């Protein structure tokens, strides 16, 4: 394993975040804070508690997950798309570095950025609501696992995309709506039985539910199921990335 090469890619991607810290870190935090203030004030005045948890505190895990998913996909997809766009990807592919080392560098940097944003949002939320974490190890585990999984997914999108419009398509038109419909601002138990069944086909439900359980020990689905679904999606992403490098899909053409 060429750890020096992995570290070089990782540092380069993290340095790009440092040069655009306003866009990379500050903007997602402000956006999530606005969600928190608007939904917490507007809906929280009507819904005091959900399963014994103050509404403002109840939505915090969902808001963190919303930011984590979108930022993981965006960071990873842009990270690999720009070398393709500028043509420098061929220098990377011809260097004495394996596909695994390339993926570790890009995905590791994207996941790190997302985890940093998630932790900053949690710290910010603690100033507004009585936040408690019942299982901090599980919380960090879900945070890192989700960031890595969706950074891999973003890497796949960055390889697949033909233009900047396609890069924005998945985060804006797929992931964000699924997150809003995945129990971010409510418990799916309040839905009619038929809609609860439909909602269970939304993979984001399992991510939000498992992450919320690590805070308040309440969940829409069993935490084991949430962990299993996340691991399954991670495995599918790993298979897709292996196939991309195995065939050279949109990397060598």
SULQUI-V718818 format. One record per helix or strand. SS is the DSSP state (A for helix, B for strand). FROM is the first residue (numbers start at 0). TO is the last residue. If there is no record, write none. Layout:
SS | FROM | TO
SS | FROM | TO
This chain:
A | 2 | 18
A | 20 | 41
B | 48 | 49
B | 52 | 53
A | 54 | 57
A | 59 | 85
A | 88 | 93
A | 98 | 124
A | 135 | 159
A | 163 | 179
A | 187 | 189
A | 192 | 198
A | 202 | 215
A | 222 | 246
